[in-house]
């Protein structure tokens, strides 16, 4: 799996997990969804994604 695909899987998973947590645990988890969305928008404009650093340490190239 490429680094770009891993980022997409991570972002999609985080959104789905946060929606499930929002519906089942507490409505405050909606802020995790907001954070992921803002991070995606920020990375589109700046080209910098904090998740890249962590995924590279896990061995993705």
HELIX and SHEET records of a PDB file:
HELIX    1   1 UNK A    3  UNK A   24  1                                  22    
HELIX    2   2 UNK A   27  UNK A   29  5                                   3    
HELIX    3   3 UNK A   30  UNK A   46  1                                  17    
HELIX    4   4 UNK A   50  UNK A   57  1                                   8    
END                                                                             
